Amino acid sequence: MDAVFQILSTAIQLYSYALIGYILMSWFPGARESSIGQFLARICEPFLEPFRKIIPPLGMIDISPLVAILVLNFASMGLRELYFMLLTI
């Protein structure tokens, strides 16, 4: 059980880092067209798409990735709480 929790927790953390990297790539011209940018787009865009449909951009600023990272953090906290609840049973 501990190994499953560690794997899921690490996967959520790595995905958060991938989202941050993808967001930072938007600041550099042509960075998203690189092979790393295309890879991050393939793994990040499916998760970001629902947030972009719900949250409109504020002028030139898209805040939906920030909300997506918050959702991942809440999921990580929920997973941690569920793990501790299962340990006390």
C-alpha distances in whole Angstrom, upper triangle without the diagonal:
4,5,5,6,9,10,11,12,14,16,17,18,20,21,23,25,26,27,29,30,32,33,35,36,38,40,42,44,43,40,38,40,39,36,33,35,35,31,30,32,30,27,28,31,29,27,30,32,31,32,35,36,35,36,40,41,43,46,44,41,38,36,33,31,31,30,27,26,25,24,21,21,21,18,16,17,16,12,12,14,12,8,11,12,9,9,13,13
4,6,5,6,9,10,10,12,14,15,16,18,20,21,23,24,26,27,29,30,32,33,35,37,39,40,42,42,38,37,39,37,35,32,33,34,30,29,31,30,26,27,30,29,26,29,32,31,31,35,36,35,36,39,40,42,45,43,40,37,34,32,30,29,29,26,24,24,23,20,19,20,17,15,16,15,12,11,13,12,8,10,13,11,10,13,14
4,5,5,6,9,10,10,12,14,15,16,18,20,21,22,24,26,27,28,30,31,33,35,37,38,40,39,36,34,36,35,32,29,31,31,27,26,29,27,24,25,28,27,25,28,31,30,31,34,35,35,36,39,39,41,44,42,39,36,34,32,29,29,28,26,24,24,23,20,20,20,18,15,17,17,13,13,16,14,11,14,16,14,13,17,18
4,5,5,6,8,10,11,12,14,15,16,18,20,21,23,24,26,27,29,30,31,34,36,37,39,38,34,33,35,33,31,28,29,29,26,25,27,25,22,23,26,24,22,25,28,27,28,31,32,32,33,36,37,39,42,40,37,34,32,29,27,27,26,23,22,22,20,17,18,18,15,13,15,15,11,12,14,12,10,13,15,13,13,17,17
4,6,5,6,8,10,11,12,14,15,17,18,20,21,23,24,26,27,29,30,32,34,36,38,37,34,32,35,33,31,28,29,29,26,24,27,25,22,22,25,24,21,24,27,26,26,29,31,30,31,34,35,37,40,38,35,32,30,27,25,24,24,21,19,20,18,15,15,15,12,10,12,11,8,8,11,10,7,10,12,11,11,15,16
4,6,5,6,8,10,10,12,14,15,16,18,20,21,22,24,26,27,28,31,33,34,36,35,32,31,33,31,29,26,27,28,25,23,26,25,21,22,25,24,22,24,27,27,27,30,32,31,32,35,35,37,39,38,34,32,29,27,24,24,24,21,19,20,19,15,15,16,14,11,13,14,10,10,13,13,10,13,15,14,14,18,19
4,6,5,6,9,10,10,12,14,15,16,18,20,21,22,24,26,27,29,31,32,34,33,30,28,30,29,26,23,25,25,22,20,23,22,18,19,22,21,19,22,25,25,25,28,30,30,30,33,34,36,38,37,33,30,28,26,23,23,23,20,18,20,18,15,15,17,14,12,14,15,11,12,15,15,12,16,18,16,17,20,21
4,5,5,6,9,10,10,12,14,15,16,18,20,21,23,24,26,28,30,31,33,32,29,27,30,28,26,23,24,24,21,19,21,20,16,17,20,19,17,19,22,22,22,25,27,27,27,30,31,33,36,34,31,28,26,23,21,21,20,17,16,17,15,12,12,13,10,9,12,12,8,10,13,12,11,14,16,15,16,20,21
4,5,5,6,9,10,11,13,14,15,17,19,20,21,23,25,27,28,30,33,32,28,27,30,29,27,23,24,25,22,20,22,21,17,18,21,20,17,20,23,22,22,25,27,26,27,30,30,32,34,33,29,27,24,22,19,19,19,16,14,15,14,10,10,12,9,6,9,11,8,8,12,12,11,13,16,16,16,19,21
4,5,5,6,8,10,11,12,14,15,16,18,20,21,22,25,27,28,30,30,26,25,27,26,24,21,22,23,19,17,20,20,16,16,20,20,17,20,23,23,23,25,28,28,27,30,30,32,34,32,29,26,24,23,19,19,20,17,15,16,16,12,12,14,12,9,13,14,11,12,15,16,14,17,19,19,19,22,24
4,5,5,6,9,10,10,12,14,15,16,18,20,21,23,25,26,29,28,24,22,25,24,22,18,19,20,16,15,17,16,13,13,17,16,14,17,20,20,20,23,25,25,25,28,28,30,32,31,27,25,23,21,18,18,18,15,13,15,14,11,12,14,12,10,13,14,12,13,17,16,15,18,21,20,21,24,25
4,6,5,6,9,10,11,12,14,15,16,18,20,22,24,25,28,27,24,22,25,24,23,19,19,20,17,15,17,16,13,12,16,15,12,14,18,18,17,20,22,22,22,25,25,27,30,28,25,22,20,18,15,15,15,12,10,12,11,7,8,10,8,7,11,12,10,12,15,15,15,17,20,20,21,24,25
4,5,5,6,9,10,11,12,14,15,17,19,21,22,24,27,26,23,21,24,23,22,18,19,20,17,15,17,18,14,13,17,17,14,16,20,20,19,21,24,24,23,26,25,27,29,28,24,22,20,18,15,14,15,13,10,12,12,8,8,12,11,8,11,14,12,13,16,17,16,19,21,21,22,25,27
4,5,5,6,9,10,10,12,14,15,16,19,21,22,24,24,20,19,21,20,18,15,16,17,14,12,15,15,12,12,15,16,14,16,19,20,19,21,24,25,24,26,25,27,29,27,24,22,20,19,15,16,17,14,11,14,14,11,12,15,13,12,15,17,15,16,20,20,19,22,24,24,25,28,29
4,5,5,6,9,10,10,12,14,15,17,19,21,23,22,19,17,20,19,18,14,14,15,13,10,12,12,9,8,12,12,10,12,15,16,16,18,20,21,21,23,22,25,27,25,22,19,18,15,12,13,14,11,9,12,12,9,11,14,12,11,15,16,15,17,20,20,20,23,25,25,26,29,30
4,5,5,6,9,10,11,12,14,16,18,20,22,22,19,17,21,20,19,16,15,17,15,11,13,14,11,9,13,14,11,12,15,16,15,17,20,20,19,21,20,22,25,23,19,17,15,13,10,10,11,9,6,9,10,7,8,12,11,10,13,15,15,16,19,20,20,22,24,25,26,29,30
4,5,5,6,9,10,10,12,15,16,17,20,20,16,16,19,18,17,13,13,16,14,10,13,15,12,11,14,16,14,14,18,19,18,19,22,23,21,23,22,23,25,23,20,18,16,16,12,12,14,12,9,12,14,11,12,15,15,14,16,19,18,19,22,23,23,25,27,28,28,31,33
4,5,5,6,9,10,10,13,15,16,18,18,14,13,16,15,14,10,10,12,10,7,9,11,8,7,11,13,11,12,15,17,16,17,21,22,21,22,21,23,25,22,19,17,16,15,11,13,15,12,10,14,15,12,14,17,16,15,19,21,20,21,24,25,24,27,29,29,30,33,35
4,5,5,6,9,10,11,14,15,18,17,14,13,16,16,16,12,11,13,11,8,9,11,9,6,9,11,9,9,13,14,13,14,17,18,17,18,17,19,21,19,16,13,13,11,7,9,11,9,7,11,12,10,12,15,15,15,18,20,19,21,24,24,25,27,29,30,31,34,35
4,5,5,6,9,10,12,14,16,17,14,13,17,16,17,13,12,15,14,10,12,14,12,10,12,15,13,12,15,17,15,16,19,20,18,19,18,19,20,18,15,13,12,12,8,9,12,10,8,12,14,12,13,16,17,16,19,21,21,22,25,26,26,28,30,31,32,35,36
4,5,5,6,9,10,11,14,14,11,10,14,13,13,10,9,12,11,8,10,13,12,10,13,15,14,13,17,19,18,18,21,22,21,21,19,21,22,19,17,15,15,15,11,12,15,14,12,15,17,15,16,20,20,19,22,24,24,25,28,29,29,31,33,34,34,37,39
4,5,5,7,10,11,13,12,9,8,11,12,12,9,7,9,9,6,7,10,10,7,9,13,12,11,14,16,15,15,18,20,18,19,17,19,20,17,15,13,13,13,9,12,14,12,12,16,17,15,17,20,20,20,23,25,24,26,29,29,30,32,34,35,36,38,40
4,5,6,8,10,12,13,11,10,13,14,15,13,10,13,13,10,10,13,13,10,11,14,13,11,14,16,14,13,17,18,16,16,14,16,17,14,11,10,10,10,7,9,12,11,11,14,16,15,17,19,20,20,23,25,25,26,29,30,30,32,34,35,36,39,41
4,5,6,8,11,12,9,10,13,13,15,12,10,14,14,11,12,16,15,13,14,18,17,14,17,20,18,17,21,22,19,19,17,18,18,15,13,12,13,14,11,12,15,15,13,17,19,18,19,22,23,22,25,27,27,28,31,32,32,34,36,37,38,41,43
4,5,6,8,8,6,6,10,10,12,10,7,11,12,10,10,14,14,12,13,17,17,15,17,20,19,18,21,23,21,20,18,19,19,16,14,14,15,15,13,15,18,17,16,19,21,20,21,24,25,25,27,29,29,30,33,34,34,37,39,39,40,43,45
4,6,7,8,7,7,10,12,14,12,9,12,14,11,11,15,15,13,13,17,17,14,16,19,17,15,19,20,18,17,15,16,16,12,11,11,13,14,12,14,17,16,16,19,21,20,22,25,25,26,28,30,30,32,34,35,36,38,40,41,42,44,46
4,7,9,8,10,13,14,16,15,12,15,17,15,14,18,19,16,17,20,20,17,19,22,20,18,22,23,20,19,16,16,16,12,11,12,14,16,14,15,18,18,18,21,23,22,24,26,27,27,30,32,32,33,36,37,38,40,42,43,44,46,48
4,6,6,8,10,11,14,13,11,14,16,14,15,18,19,17,18,22,22,19,21,24,23,21,24,26,23,22,19,20,19,15,15,16,18,19,17,18,22,21,21,24,26,25,26,29,30,30,32,34,34,35,38,39,40,42,44,45,46,48,50
4,6,8,9,10,14,14,11,14,17,15,15,18,20,18,18,22,23,20,22,25,24,21,25,27,24,23,20,21,19,15,16,17,19,20,19,21,24,23,23,26,28,27,29,32,32,32,35,37,37,38,41,42,42,45,47,47,48,51,53
4,6,5,7,11,11,9,11,14,14,13,16,18,17,17,21,22,20,21,25,24,22,25,27,25,24,21,23,22,18,18,18,21,21,19,22,25,24,24,27,28,27,29,32,32,32,35,37,37,38,41,42,42,44,46,47,48,51,52
4,5,5,9,8,6,9,11,11,11,14,16,15,15,19,20,18,20,23,22,21,24,26,24,24,21,23,22,18,18,18,20,20,17,20,23,21,21,24,26,24,26,29,29,29,32,34,33,35,38,39,39,41,43,43,44,47,49
4,5,8,7,4,6,9,8,8,11,13,12,12,16,17,15,17,20,20,18,21,23,22,22,19,22,21,18,17,16,18,18,15,18,21,19,19,23,24,22,25,28,27,27,31,32,32,33,36,37,37,39,41,42,43,46,47
4,7,8,6,6,10,10,9,12,14,14,14,17,19,18,19,23,22,21,23,26,25,24,22,24,24,20,20,19,22,21,19,22,24,22,23,26,27,26,28,31,30,31,34,35,34,36,39,39,40,42,44,44,46,49,50
4,5,5,6,9,10,10,12,14,15,16,19,20,20,21,24,24,23,26,28,27,27,25,27,26,23,22,21,23,23,20,23,25,23,23,27,28,26,28,31,30,30,33,35,34,36,39,39,39,42,44,43,45,48,49
4,5,5,6,9,10,11,13,14,15,18,19,19,21,24,25,24,26,29,28,28,27,29,29,25,25,23,25,24,21,24,26,23,23,27,27,25,27,30,29,29,32,34,32,34,37,37,37,40,42,41,42,46,47
4,5,5,6,8,10,11,12,14,16,17,17,19,23,23,22,25,27,26,27,25,27,27,24,23,21,22,21,18,21,23,20,20,24,24,22,24,27,26,26,29,31,29,31,34,34,34,37,39,38,39,43,44
4,5,5,6,9,10,10,11,14,15,15,17,20,20,19,22,24,23,23,21,24,24,20,19,18,19,18,16,18,21,18,18,22,23,21,23,26,25,25,29,30,29,31,34,34,34,37,39,39,40,43,44
4,5,5,6,9,10,10,13,15,15,16,19,20,19,21,24,24,24,22,25,25,22,21,19,21,19,17,20,22,19,20,23,23,22,24,27,26,26,30,31,30,32,35,35,35,38,39,39,40,44,44
4,5,5,7,9,10,12,14,14,16,19,20,19,22,24,24,25,24,27,27,24,23,20,21,20,17,20,21,18,18,22,22,20,22,25,24,24,27,28,27,29,32,32,32,35,36,36,37,40,41
4,5,5,6,8,11,11,12,14,17,17,17,20,22,21,22,21,23,24,21,20,17,18,16,13,16,18,15,15,19,18,17,19,22,21,21,24,25,24,26,29,29,29,32,34,34,35,38,39
4,6,5,5,8,10,10,11,15,15,14,17,19,19,20,19,22,22,19,18,16,17,15,13,16,17,15,15,19,19,17,20,23,22,22,26,26,26,28,31,31,31,34,36,35,37,40,41
4,6,6,7,10,11,11,15,16,16,18,20,21,22,21,24,25,23,21,18,19,17,15,18,19,16,17,20,19,18,21,23,21,22,26,26,25,28,30,30,30,33,35,34,36,39,40
4,6,7,8,10,11,14,15,15,18,20,20,21,21,24,26,23,21,18,18,16,13,16,17,13,14,17,16,14,18,20,18,18,22,23,21,24,27,26,26,30,31,31,32,35,36
4,6,6,6,9,11,12,12,15,17,16,18,18,21,22,20,18,15,15,12,10,13,13,10,11,15,14,12,16,18,16,17,21,21,21,23,26,26,26,29,31,31,32,35,36
4,5,5,6,9,10,10,12,14,15,16,16,19,20,18,17,13,14,11,10,13,14,11,13,16,15,14,18,19,18,20,23,23,23,26,28,28,29,32,33,33,35,38,38
4,6,5,8,10,10,12,14,15,17,18,21,23,21,19,16,16,13,12,15,14,11,14,16,14,14,18,19,17,19,22,22,22,25,27,26,27,30,31,31,33,36,36
4,6,7,8,10,11,13,13,16,17,20,22,21,18,15,14,10,9,12,11,8,10,13,11,10,14,15,14,16,19,18,18,21,23,23,24,27,28,28,30,33,33
4,6,5,6,9,10,10,12,13,16,18,17,14,11,11,7,6,10,9,7,10,12,11,11,15,16,15,17,20,20,21,23,25,25,27,29,30,31,33,35,36
4,5,5,6,9,10,12,13,16,18,17,15,12,12,9,9,13,12,10,13,15,14,15,18,18,18,20,23,23,23,26,28,27,29,32,32,33,35,37,38
4,5,5,7,9,11,13,17,19,19,17,13,13,9,10,13,11,9,13,14,12,14,17,17,16,19,21,21,22,25,26,25,28,30,30,31,34,36,36
4,5,5,6,9,11,14,16,16,14,10,9,5,8,10,7,7,11,11,10,12,15,15,15,18,20,20,21,24,25,25,27,29,30,31,33,35,36
4,5,5,6,8,11,14,13,12,8,9,6,8,11,10,9,13,14,14,15,18,19,19,21,23,23,25,27,28,29,31,33,34,35,37,39,40
4,6,7,10,13,15,16,15,11,12,9,12,14,12,12,16,17,15,18,20,20,20,23,25,25,26,29,30,30,32,34,34,35,38,40,40
4,6,10,13,15,16,15,12,11,8,12,13,11,11,15,15,14,17,19,18,19,22,23,23,25,27,28,28,31,33,33,34,37,38,38
4,7,9,12,13,11,8,8,6,10,11,9,11,14,14,13,16,18,18,19,22,23,23,25,28,28,29,31,33,33,35,37,39,40
4,6,9,10,9,7,8,8,11,13,12,13,16,17,17,20,21,22,23,25,27,27,29,31,32,33,35,37,37,39,41,42,43
4,6,7,6,4,6,8,11,12,12,14,16,17,18,20,22,22,24,26,27,28,30,32,33,34,36,38,38,40,42,44,45
4,6,5,6,7,10,13,13,13,16,18,18,19,22,23,24,26,27,28,29,32,33,34,35,37,39,40,42,43,45,46
4,6,8,10,13,15,15,17,19,20,21,23,25,26,27,29,31,32,33,35,36,37,39,41,42,43,45,47,48,50
4,7,10,12,14,15,16,18,19,21,22,24,25,27,28,30,31,33,34,36,37,38,40,42,43,45,46,48,49
4,6,9,10,11,13,15,16,17,19,20,21,23,25,26,27,29,31,32,33,35,37,38,39,41,43,44,46
4,6,7,9,10,11,13,14,16,17,19,20,22,23,25,26,28,29,31,32,34,35,37,38,40,42,43
4,6,5,7,9,10,11,13,15,16,17,19,20,22,23,25,26,27,29,31,32,33,35,37,38,40
4,5,5,6,9,10,10,12,14,15,16,18,20,21,22,24,26,27,28,30,31,33,35,36,38
4,5,5,6,9,10,10,12,14,15,16,18,20,21,23,24,25,27,29,30,31,33,35,36
4,5,5,6,9,10,11,12,14,15,17,18,20,21,23,24,26,27,29,30,32,33,35
4,5,5,6,9,10,10,12,14,15,16,18,20,21,22,24,26,27,28,30,32,33
4,5,5,6,9,10,11,12,14,15,16,18,20,21,22,25,26,27,29,31,32
4,5,5,6,9,10,10,12,14,15,17,18,20,21,23,24,26,27,29,31
4,5,5,6,9,10,11,12,14,15,16,18,20,21,22,24,26,27,29
4,5,5,6,9,10,10,12,14,15,16,18,20,21,22,24,26,27
4,5,5,6,9,10,10,12,14,15,16,18,20,21,23,25,26
4,5,5,6,9,10,11,12,14,15,17,18,20,21,23,25
4,5,5,6,8,10,10,12,14,15,16,18,20,21,23
4,5,5,6,9,10,10,12,14,15,16,18,20,21
4,5,5,6,9,10,11,12,14,15,17,19,20
4,5,5,6,9,10,11,12,14,15,17,19
4,5,5,6,8,10,10,12,14,16,17
4,5,5,6,9,10,11,12,15,16
4,5,5,6,9,10,11,13,15
4,5,5,6,9,10,11,13
4,5,5,6,9,10,11
4,5,5,6,9,10
4,5,5,6,9
4,5,5,7
4,5,5
4,6
4
